[in-house]
Amino acid sequence: MKVKMPHFQNLYSFYQSAELGSFKLAAESMFISSAAISQQIRQLEEQLGVKLFERQHRKVVLTQEGQILHRYAQQGFSAFQEGVRQISLDNTPNSIALSTLPSFAQHWLVPRLGDFCKQYPEFTFLMMPKNSLVDFAKEQVDLCIRFGPGNYPDIHSEFLMSDHLYPVCHPLYLKEHNIKSLNDIQNARLIEDARPDMDWAHWLKIAGIITDKMTPSLQYQGAHMVIEGALAVQGVALVRHSLAWKYIQQGLLVKIGNIEICSSYSYWLCGPEAYFNREKVRYFAEWIKTETEQFWNESVQAKASNTIILKDQEVVSNISLS
């Protein structure tokens, strides 16, 4: 049943009086008279049909009904305050604070960030590598870049790029273990990211490679450490294309086989929707979207023509494991 709401001013007068425990202090904080506060509280009590305060000498005390209403009023006005904070003017218009995954920061973004700084020298940049999600209500962060489904609650997300998964190793490891195809990695040391989307067994199943012998012997909490493990000649790593491609181009890593599997996750630029109206955020969003699109198009074009790209749901057999 729809409830007729009291006048907003009366609710706010109640909230301030309950917070301060005094009609007089509430009146001073709102720049109105104590008589006006008393009248508004009386109107609210009459409409609700309950007594909200016990009037005592120099203070007021909430009744049981008043305590219940105060609890919800705190939640409501706290939400209003957060909304105002989010749409208010940016206090640091010339500084961009970005939270992103350590792996993406180290292996993709940092090498390219100099270009943004050249284009927009008026901005200072603070990068905060972290795996946990950002609480924009509590942290001084303008944007975050996340690798996931993109449907984060109460957060505006804009697509940056998808990704593919495939195995790589250092050229020395490739030579020492005589690895010429995916079939040859059965006796290799497998390196795996502990994230659920980077599961070797799942990748092998989708690729149509059935074996009981292949289990990861090295696990790291973080894709950046998986890449470093492969660069350190520790074994064959299951990696994301976005992080490994530059090392493949430099000859520091070698891609094994011609199978790539589409990740179920993508990269997203995230933040409160109101933040995307800020000039500095618009500039950075435009720049990184251009960079991710260019990277993806150029790297896909540079791959071998016999590359087989599978979706996560596909399971194939009898394919060339070159």
C-alpha beads as a LAMMPS data file, in Angstrom:
LAMMPS data file: protein, C-alpha beads

322 atoms
321 bonds

1 atom types
1 bond types

-500.0 500.0 xlo xhi
-500.0 500.0 ylo yhi
-500.0 500.0 zlo zhi

Masses

1 110.0

Atoms # bond

1 1 1 0.000 0.000 0.000
2 1 1 1.330 3.409 -0.956
3 1 1 2.071 5.626 2.047
4 1 1 1.548 9.384 1.882
5 1 1 4.907 10.899 2.681
6 1 1 5.236 13.786 5.148
7 1 1 6.572 17.142 4.035
8 1 1 10.321 16.879 3.368
9 1 1 11.107 19.957 5.499
10 1 1 9.359 18.378 8.488
11 1 1 11.339 15.155 8.045
12 1 1 14.593 17.085 7.820
13 1 1 13.757 19.069 10.967
14 1 1 13.057 15.789 12.738
15 1 1 16.352 14.305 11.482
16 1 1 18.430 17.279 12.649
17 1 1 16.666 17.393 16.041
18 1 1 17.208 13.673 16.550
19 1 1 20.874 13.933 15.561
20 1 1 21.562 16.888 17.885
21 1 1 19.127 16.005 20.682
22 1 1 17.831 19.564 20.781
23 1 1 15.272 21.675 18.934
24 1 1 17.375 24.749 19.676
25 1 1 20.594 23.297 18.185
26 1 1 18.688 21.976 15.195
27 1 1 17.176 25.408 14.603
28 1 1 20.622 27.018 14.751
29 1 1 22.070 24.504 12.285
30 1 1 19.199 25.189 9.863
31 1 1 19.160 28.969 10.415
32 1 1 15.497 29.026 11.495
33 1 1 13.761 29.680 14.801
34 1 1 13.178 27.117 17.539
35 1 1 9.469 27.854 17.241
36 1 1 9.562 26.867 13.571
37 1 1 11.292 23.580 14.413
38 1 1 8.747 22.811 17.143
39 1 1 5.861 23.518 14.761
40 1 1 7.317 21.272 12.026
41 1 1 7.878 18.407 14.481
42 1 1 4.326 18.828 15.774
43 1 1 2.958 18.688 12.221
44 1 1 4.957 15.518 11.583
45 1 1 3.686 13.877 14.775
46 1 1 0.091 14.769 13.904
47 1 1 0.372 13.314 10.424
48 1 1 1.991 10.096 11.665
49 1 1 -0.277 9.814 14.689
50 1 1 2.611 9.085 17.068
51 1 1 4.768 10.988 19.512
52 1 1 8.363 11.210 18.315
53 1 1 10.072 13.112 21.164
54 1 1 9.844 13.387 24.916
55 1 1 10.360 17.101 25.649
56 1 1 12.758 17.524 28.577
57 1 1 14.586 20.500 30.081
58 1 1 17.083 21.784 27.479
59 1 1 16.927 18.586 25.436
60 1 1 14.600 16.197 23.645
61 1 1 14.701 12.399 23.786
62 1 1 13.404 10.084 21.088
63 1 1 10.456 7.865 21.862
64 1 1 10.480 4.253 20.647
65 1 1 8.650 5.327 17.469
66 1 1 11.073 8.222 17.103
67 1 1 14.042 5.852 17.306
68 1 1 12.617 3.732 14.495
69 1 1 12.021 6.746 12.247
70 1 1 15.460 8.173 13.102
71 1 1 17.166 4.975 11.996
72 1 1 15.556 5.166 8.553
73 1 1 16.036 8.928 8.319
74 1 1 19.779 8.418 8.854
75 1 1 19.901 5.983 5.955
76 1 1 17.885 8.243 3.695
77 1 1 19.728 11.499 4.350
78 1 1 23.078 9.691 4.183
79 1 1 22.110 8.520 0.682
80 1 1 21.115 12.089 -0.268
81 1 1 24.467 13.396 0.960
82 1 1 26.354 10.796 -1.071
83 1 1 24.354 11.661 -4.177
84 1 1 25.153 15.362 -3.741
85 1 1 28.823 14.523 -3.207
86 1 1 28.986 12.505 -6.395
87 1 1 27.479 15.206 -8.608
88 1 1 29.212 18.143 -6.948
89 1 1 32.138 19.922 -8.557
90 1 1 35.383 17.968 -8.763
91 1 1 37.791 19.121 -6.042
92 1 1 40.820 17.909 -8.050
93 1 1 40.067 18.840 -11.675
94 1 1 43.708 18.513 -12.745
95 1 1 44.441 15.156 -11.103
96 1 1 43.284 11.694 -12.201
97 1 1 43.238 8.868 -9.663
98 1 1 42.863 5.443 -11.298
99 1 1 42.520 2.045 -9.634
100 1 1 43.319 -0.976 -11.782
101 1 1 44.534 -4.559 -11.628
102 1 1 48.301 -4.886 -10.994
103 1 1 48.644 -7.139 -14.051
104 1 1 46.964 -4.669 -16.412
105 1 1 48.908 -1.763 -14.936
106 1 1 52.303 -3.467 -15.229
107 1 1 52.024 -5.271 -18.551
108 1 1 49.668 -3.052 -20.563
109 1 1 48.815 0.399 -19.219
110 1 1 52.072 1.759 -17.780
111 1 1 54.029 1.335 -21.058
112 1 1 51.363 3.378 -22.868
113 1 1 50.579 5.999 -20.251
114 1 1 53.335 8.326 -21.404
115 1 1 51.306 9.036 -24.532
116 1 1 48.364 10.253 -22.477
117 1 1 50.657 12.454 -20.381
118 1 1 52.091 14.013 -23.556
119 1 1 48.638 14.719 -24.942
120 1 1 47.327 16.138 -21.657
121 1 1 50.286 17.609 -19.731
122 1 1 47.899 19.652 -17.562
123 1 1 46.852 16.506 -15.660
124 1 1 48.755 14.695 -12.951
125 1 1 48.157 10.956 -12.716
126 1 1 47.917 8.655 -9.703
127 1 1 47.722 4.929 -10.428
128 1 1 46.686 2.564 -7.652
129 1 1 47.194 -1.121 -8.554
130 1 1 44.809 -3.276 -6.521
131 1 1 42.654 -6.354 -7.046
132 1 1 39.748 -5.399 -4.796
133 1 1 36.803 -3.347 -6.037
134 1 1 36.733 0.374 -5.281
135 1 1 34.283 1.932 -2.826
136 1 1 33.794 5.292 -4.527
137 1 1 31.880 6.594 -1.512
138 1 1 34.936 6.187 0.724
139 1 1 37.954 6.401 -1.594
140 1 1 39.296 9.369 -3.542
141 1 1 39.261 7.563 -6.896
142 1 1 38.026 8.931 -10.229
143 1 1 37.898 5.679 -12.212
144 1 1 38.790 2.029 -12.064
145 1 1 39.588 -0.561 -14.731
146 1 1 38.341 -4.054 -14.000
147 1 1 38.491 -7.425 -15.764
148 1 1 35.145 -9.123 -15.246
149 1 1 31.494 -9.285 -16.314
150 1 1 30.992 -5.499 -16.219
151 1 1 27.633 -5.523 -14.447
152 1 1 28.828 -4.053 -11.159
153 1 1 26.063 -2.815 -8.805
154 1 1 25.469 0.962 -8.766
155 1 1 28.492 1.545 -11.038
156 1 1 28.568 2.778 -14.630
157 1 1 30.742 0.512 -16.818
158 1 1 32.036 1.179 -20.337
159 1 1 33.532 -1.625 -22.454
160 1 1 37.238 -1.444 -23.307
161 1 1 38.193 -4.796 -24.859
162 1 1 37.722 -8.543 -24.650
163 1 1 40.555 -11.058 -24.279
164 1 1 41.803 -14.482 -25.375
165 1 1 43.594 -17.183 -23.379
166 1 1 46.471 -19.363 -24.640
167 1 1 49.682 -21.064 -23.452
168 1 1 53.144 -19.507 -23.673
169 1 1 56.644 -20.184 -22.410
170 1 1 60.155 -18.735 -22.641
171 1 1 62.151 -19.730 -25.781
172 1 1 64.731 -21.464 -23.563
173 1 1 62.053 -23.600 -21.917
174 1 1 60.617 -24.397 -25.348
175 1 1 64.036 -25.595 -26.562
176 1 1 65.008 -27.485 -23.389
177 1 1 61.758 -29.481 -23.380
178 1 1 61.513 -29.866 -27.160
179 1 1 58.006 -28.358 -27.294
180 1 1 56.704 -28.190 -30.849
181 1 1 52.946 -28.420 -30.342
182 1 1 50.297 -28.509 -27.627
183 1 1 50.744 -32.288 -27.407
184 1 1 54.298 -31.728 -26.169
185 1 1 53.291 -29.797 -23.048
186 1 1 51.996 -32.934 -21.322
187 1 1 55.270 -33.330 -19.445
188 1 1 55.896 -29.610 -18.950
189 1 1 55.580 -27.698 -15.691
190 1 1 52.293 -25.800 -15.935
191 1 1 51.932 -22.304 -14.454
192 1 1 48.431 -21.171 -13.545
193 1 1 46.707 -18.071 -12.214
194 1 1 44.562 -18.933 -9.190
195 1 1 41.653 -16.928 -10.665
196 1 1 38.741 -19.240 -11.572
197 1 1 38.676 -18.032 -15.196
198 1 1 42.319 -19.092 -15.737
199 1 1 41.881 -22.824 -15.099
200 1 1 44.238 -25.054 -17.123
201 1 1 41.884 -28.066 -16.919
202 1 1 38.993 -25.984 -18.265
203 1 1 41.115 -24.577 -21.091
204 1 1 42.371 -28.031 -22.119
205 1 1 38.831 -29.415 -22.111
206 1 1 37.535 -26.670 -24.386
207 1 1 40.563 -27.142 -26.652
208 1 1 39.718 -30.830 -26.942
209 1 1 42.847 -32.054 -25.172
210 1 1 41.929 -34.834 -22.765
211 1 1 44.660 -35.982 -20.406
212 1 1 44.993 -36.943 -16.769
213 1 1 48.674 -36.130 -16.626
214 1 1 48.526 -32.374 -16.910
215 1 1 48.037 -30.565 -13.617
216 1 1 49.488 -27.168 -12.629
217 1 1 52.584 -27.407 -10.459
218 1 1 52.926 -23.631 -10.017
219 1 1 50.066 -21.350 -9.011
220 1 1 50.214 -17.607 -8.501
221 1 1 47.649 -15.170 -7.125
222 1 1 47.717 -12.704 -9.987
223 1 1 48.225 -12.700 -13.743
224 1 1 51.258 -10.400 -13.483
225 1 1 53.123 -13.077 -11.498
226 1 1 52.124 -15.761 -14.012
227 1 1 53.718 -13.687 -16.772
228 1 1 56.834 -13.144 -14.666
229 1 1 57.039 -16.892 -14.015
230 1 1 56.971 -17.625 -17.732
231 1 1 59.620 -14.951 -18.381
232 1 1 61.761 -16.564 -15.671
233 1 1 61.783 -19.905 -17.601
234 1 1 59.662 -21.658 -14.958
235 1 1 57.301 -23.506 -17.299
236 1 1 54.314 -23.171 -19.632
237 1 1 51.838 -20.489 -18.523
238 1 1 48.193 -19.981 -19.399
239 1 1 47.981 -16.249 -20.093
240 1 1 45.738 -13.480 -21.330
241 1 1 46.564 -12.152 -24.778
242 1 1 46.395 -8.542 -23.566
243 1 1 49.253 -9.127 -21.111
244 1 1 51.486 -11.508 -23.086
245 1 1 51.386 -10.093 -26.621
246 1 1 54.154 -7.521 -26.230
247 1 1 56.531 -10.191 -24.898
248 1 1 55.674 -12.473 -27.822
249 1 1 56.433 -9.605 -30.215
250 1 1 59.763 -9.005 -28.440
251 1 1 60.701 -12.689 -28.635
252 1 1 60.719 -13.078 -24.857
253 1 1 57.777 -15.496 -24.890
254 1 1 56.576 -18.025 -27.458
255 1 1 52.950 -18.908 -28.047
256 1 1 52.380 -22.663 -28.131
257 1 1 49.919 -24.020 -30.669
258 1 1 47.299 -22.170 -32.672
259 1 1 44.329 -22.372 -30.292
260 1 1 42.956 -19.362 -28.428
261 1 1 39.894 -19.397 -26.195
262 1 1 37.743 -16.312 -25.650
263 1 1 37.724 -15.276 -22.031
264 1 1 34.325 -15.050 -20.394
265 1 1 35.470 -11.702 -18.940
266 1 1 36.363 -8.356 -20.527
267 1 1 38.043 -5.095 -19.525
268 1 1 35.733 -2.321 -18.322
269 1 1 36.206 1.314 -17.393
270 1 1 34.093 1.867 -14.284
271 1 1 32.947 4.642 -11.985
272 1 1 29.890 6.548 -10.759
273 1 1 27.915 7.692 -13.785
274 1 1 28.193 11.358 -12.771
275 1 1 32.005 11.146 -12.845
276 1 1 31.935 10.502 -16.596
277 1 1 30.716 14.090 -17.053
278 1 1 33.984 15.421 -15.667
279 1 1 36.327 16.818 -18.306
280 1 1 39.384 14.881 -17.146
281 1 1 37.425 11.605 -17.113
282 1 1 36.081 12.232 -20.613
283 1 1 39.612 12.827 -21.918
284 1 1 41.001 9.695 -20.284
285 1 1 38.043 7.546 -21.357
286 1 1 38.410 8.691 -24.962
287 1 1 42.170 8.053 -24.899
288 1 1 42.056 4.544 -23.406
289 1 1 39.201 3.439 -25.681
290 1 1 41.300 4.479 -28.679
291 1 1 44.335 2.644 -27.277
292 1 1 42.495 -0.610 -26.529
293 1 1 40.789 -0.632 -29.923
294 1 1 44.081 -0.008 -31.716
295 1 1 45.898 -2.676 -29.697
296 1 1 43.217 -5.260 -30.339
297 1 1 42.964 -4.612 -34.075
298 1 1 46.732 -4.563 -34.639
299 1 1 47.490 -7.642 -32.543
300 1 1 44.699 -9.695 -34.109
301 1 1 45.901 -8.792 -37.597
302 1 1 49.466 -9.812 -36.677
303 1 1 48.496 -13.335 -35.618
304 1 1 49.036 -16.395 -37.781
305 1 1 46.342 -17.065 -40.356
306 1 1 45.719 -20.578 -38.979
307 1 1 44.763 -19.294 -35.510
308 1 1 41.697 -21.079 -34.133
309 1 1 39.571 -18.978 -31.766
310 1 1 37.059 -20.855 -29.630
311 1 1 34.322 -19.581 -27.385
312 1 1 34.222 -20.747 -23.782
313 1 1 31.171 -22.924 -24.458
314 1 1 32.755 -24.779 -27.398
315 1 1 34.471 -28.153 -27.045
316 1 1 36.180 -29.467 -30.177
317 1 1 38.167 -32.521 -31.172
318 1 1 40.339 -33.692 -34.064
319 1 1 41.890 -30.287 -34.686
320 1 1 45.441 -29.380 -35.617
321 1 1 47.479 -28.655 -32.484
322 1 1 50.249 -26.764 -34.254

Bonds

1 1 1 2
2 1 2 3
3 1 3 4
4 1 4 5
5 1 5 6
6 1 6 7
7 1 7 8
8 1 8 9
9 1 9 10
10 1 10 11
11 1 11 12
12 1 12 13
13 1 13 14
14 1 14 15
15 1 15 16
16 1 16 17
17 1 17 18
18 1 18 19
19 1 19 20
20 1 20 21
21 1 21 22
22 1 22 23
23 1 23 24
24 1 24 25
25 1 25 26
26 1 26 27
27 1 27 28
28 1 28 29
29 1 29 30
30 1 30 31
31 1 31 32
32 1 32 33
33 1 33 34
34 1 34 35
35 1 35 36
36 1 36 37
37 1 37 38
38 1 38 39
39 1 39 40
40 1 40 41
41 1 41 42
42 1 42 43
43 1 43 44
44 1 44 45
45 1 45 46
46 1 46 47
47 1 47 48
48 1 48 49
49 1 49 50
50 1 50 51
51 1 51 52
52 1 52 53
53 1 53 54
54 1 54 55
55 1 55 56
56 1 56 57
57 1 57 58
58 1 58 59
59 1 59 60
60 1 60 61
61 1 61 62
62 1 62 63
63 1 63 64
64 1 64 65
65 1 65 66
66 1 66 67
67 1 67 68
68 1 68 69
69 1 69 70
70 1 70 71
71 1 71 72
72 1 72 73
73 1 73 74
74 1 74 75
75 1 75 76
76 1 76 77
77 1 77 78
78 1 78 79
79 1 79 80
80 1 80 81
81 1 81 82
82 1 82 83
83 1 83 84
84 1 84 85
85 1 85 86
86 1 86 87
87 1 87 88
88 1 88 89
89 1 89 90
90 1 90 91
91 1 91 92
92 1 92 93
93 1 93 94
94 1 94 95
95 1 95 96
96 1 96 97
97 1 97 98
98 1 98 99
99 1 99 100
100 1 100 101
101 1 101 102
102 1 102 103
103 1 103 104
104 1 104 105
105 1 105 106
106 1 106 107
107 1 107 108
108 1 108 109
109 1 109 110
110 1 110 111
111 1 111 112
112 1 112 113
113 1 113 114
114 1 114 115
115 1 115 116
116 1 116 117
117 1 117 118
118 1 118 119
119 1 119 120
120 1 120 121
121 1 121 122
122 1 122 123
123 1 123 124
124 1 124 125
125 1 125 126
126 1 126 127
127 1 127 128
128 1 128 129
129 1 129 130
130 1 130 131
131 1 131 132
132 1 132 133
133 1 133 134
134 1 134 135
135 1 135 136
136 1 136 137
137 1 137 138
138 1 138 139
139 1 139 140
140 1 140 141
141 1 141 142
142 1 142 143
143 1 143 144
144 1 144 145
145 1 145 146
146 1 146 147
147 1 147 148
148 1 148 149
149 1 149 150
150 1 150 151
151 1 151 152
152 1 152 153
153 1 153 154
154 1 154 155
155 1 155 156
156 1 156 157
157 1 157 158
158 1 158 159
159 1 159 160
160 1 160 161
161 1 161 162
162 1 162 163
163 1 163 164
164 1 164 165
165 1 165 166
166 1 166 167
167 1 167 168
168 1 168 169
169 1 169 170
170 1 170 171
171 1 171 172
172 1 172 173
173 1 173 174
174 1 174 175
175 1 175 176
176 1 176 177
177 1 177 178
178 1 178 179
179 1 179 180
180 1 180 181
181 1 181 182
182 1 182 183
183 1 183 184
184 1 184 185
185 1 185 186
186 1 186 187
187 1 187 188
188 1 188 189
189 1 189 190
190 1 190 191
191 1 191 192
192 1 192 193
193 1 193 194
194 1 194 195
195 1 195 196
196 1 196 197
197 1 197 198
198 1 198 199
199 1 199 200
200 1 200 201
201 1 201 202
202 1 202 203
203 1 203 204
204 1 204 205
205 1 205 206
206 1 206 207
207 1 207 208
208 1 208 209
209 1 209 210
210 1 210 211
211 1 211 212
212 1 212 213
213 1 213 214
214 1 214 215
215 1 215 216
216 1 216 217
217 1 217 218
218 1 218 219
219 1 219 220
220 1 220 221
221 1 221 222
222 1 222 223
223 1 223 224
224 1 224 225
225 1 225 226
226 1 226 227
227 1 227 228
228 1 228 229
229 1 229 230
230 1 230 231
231 1 231 232
232 1 232 233
233 1 233 234
234 1 234 235
235 1 235 236
236 1 236 237
237 1 237 238
238 1 238 239
239 1 239 240
240 1 240 241
241 1 241 242
242 1 242 243
243 1 243 244
244 1 244 245
245 1 245 246
246 1 246 247
247 1 247 248
248 1 248 249
249 1 249 250
250 1 250 251
251 1 251 252
252 1 252 253
253 1 253 254
254 1 254 255
255 1 255 256
256 1 256 257
257 1 257 258
258 1 258 259
259 1 259 260
260 1 260 261
261 1 261 262
262 1 262 263
263 1 263 264
264 1 264 265
265 1 265 266
266 1 266 267
267 1 267 268
268 1 268 269
269 1 269 270
270 1 270 271
271 1 271 272
272 1 272 273
273 1 273 274
274 1 274 275
275 1 275 276
276 1 276 277
277 1 277 278
278 1 278 279
279 1 279 280
280 1 280 281
281 1 281 282
282 1 282 283
283 1 283 284
284 1 284 285
285 1 285 286
286 1 286 287
287 1 287 288
288 1 288 289
289 1 289 290
290 1 290 291
291 1 291 292
292 1 292 293
293 1 293 294
294 1 294 295
295 1 295 296
296 1 296 297
297 1 297 298
298 1 298 299
299 1 299 300
300 1 300 301
301 1 301 302
302 1 302 303
303 1 303 304
304 1 304 305
305 1 305 306
306 1 306 307
307 1 307 308
308 1 308 309
309 1 309 310
310 1 310 311
311 1 311 312
312 1 312 313
313 1 313 314
314 1 314 315
315 1 315 316
316 1 316 317
317 1 317 318
318 1 318 319
319 1 319 320
320 1 320 321
321 1 321 322
